[in-house]
Amino acid sequence: MKYNVRMFSIKYSKERAKAKKEREKKLQRKMQIAQTQLEQNPCDELKNIFEECKAELENFYEEKANGLIVISLPPDEVSRNHGTAKER
């Protein structure tokens, strides 16, 4: 039973990591295309698209950094900084 849970967890984690990498690549590619188009034809519409892409990518990296911070903190620090379910 424990083996099955472990195998499921590993498979799920790998799929999730792959999806995040694909999302990151997609956002980077989208931003790069928007930047290239903006350089060739500067207009407000393309500038807005570029800014949206930039904001999405920054949000993605912020979420990624927050996950790493939580992973690196000891359990008592996490509960002290973010509260526990009972405190909320």
PESULNOR-V495406 format. One record per backbone hydrogen bond with DSSP energy under -1.0 kcal/mol. NH is the residue of the N-H (numbers start at 1). CO is the residue of the C=O. If there is no record, write none. Layout:
NH_CO / NH_CO
//
This chain:
5_1 / 6_2 / 7_3 / 8_4 / 9_5 / 10_6 / 11_7 / 12_8 / 13_9 / 14_10 / 15_11 / 16_12 / 17_13 / 18_14 / 19_15 / 20_16 / 21_17 / 22_18 / 23_19 / 24_20 / 25_21 / 26_22 / 27_23 / 28_24 / 29_25 / 30_26 / 31_27 / 32_28 / 33_29 / 34_30 / 35_31 / 36_32 / 37_33 / 38_34 / 39_35 / 40_36 / 41_37 / 47_43 / 48_44 / 49_45 / 50_46 / 51_47 / 52_48 / 53_49 / 54_50 / 55_51 / 56_52 / 57_53 / 58_54 / 59_55 / 60_56 / 61_57 / 62_58 / 63_59 / 64_60 / 65_61 / 66_62 / 67_63 / 68_64 / 69_65 / 70_66 / 71_67 / 72_68 / 73_69 / 78_74 / 79_75 / 80_76 / 81_77 / 82_78 / 83_79 / 88_84
//
